[in-house]
């Protein structure tokens, strides 16, 4: 099956040139406000947390500062946790889940664990509701040395400059109907490849690191989230998005070989959450609650096993 009938930019079978990437960029338009949705909420954090601007997007530095919240007085005897959202800017509950965790629960964890929270790694992509950055690059395949995506490079630089060892990294994502309807067709067109149809799972699942799967940790996340939202079942092949289900609601990917955000640290406990916001069984609020539940379950498990 070719991509000809699916995407209006480019010639089927031929990768995009720079001109076609510019054409794609010019087809994107702002649909929501990074400043209104995120910056105002970060400004209202309680006194246990401070906001750190660690860079800005070159496209418009004033409009797109890169912001993190971190423990204002880190404890030397406490481990560190990294929470990231909005690596794919269109995955809304990841961004707002990170913000809701900061609003509602971060203060109760700051006595036990130091926090670094980056609610929106890709602010331009958040505003235009897209998977890619302005150069038509997927940031979540770009956590590599000499990264071609400045969003990914900025987060890698931030974690290096902080100079700490992380115990936990939770990267908050969604799997949406638009993955199949819009973003995979765009990817096929960009790369000059045929489009093969896939299946979007209905429900929450986690993606562990195939090189460090931590099955008990992943199971604890699923158990915590299952109190809020339904868990995605495997398809007829026993898979979710083409990967074998290793246990209830859990698959594994090789983080670092794929350049995934969740591989950016050497944390013992790492997971990528995937919420399905298009299910008729959920609301936007439930999706955000699921992300918060995932973070809390992850931190609780890690803190209970930090010395084991």
Secondary structure, 3 states (H helix, E strand, C coil): CCCCCCCCCCCCCCCCCHHHHHHHHHHCCCCCCHHHHHHHHHCCCCCCEEEEEEEECCCCCCCCEEEEEEECCCCCCCEEEEEEECCCCCCHHHHHHHHHHHHHCHHHHCCCEEEEEECCCCHHHHHHCCCCCCCCCCHHHCCCCCCCCHHHHHHHHHHHHHCCCEEEEEEEEECCHHHHHHHHHHHHHHHCCCCCCCCCCCCEEEEEECCECCHHHHHHHHHHHCCCCCECCCCCCCEECCEECCECCEEEECHHHHCCHHHCCCCCEEEEEEECCCCCCCCHHHHHHHHHHHHHHHHHHHHHCCCC
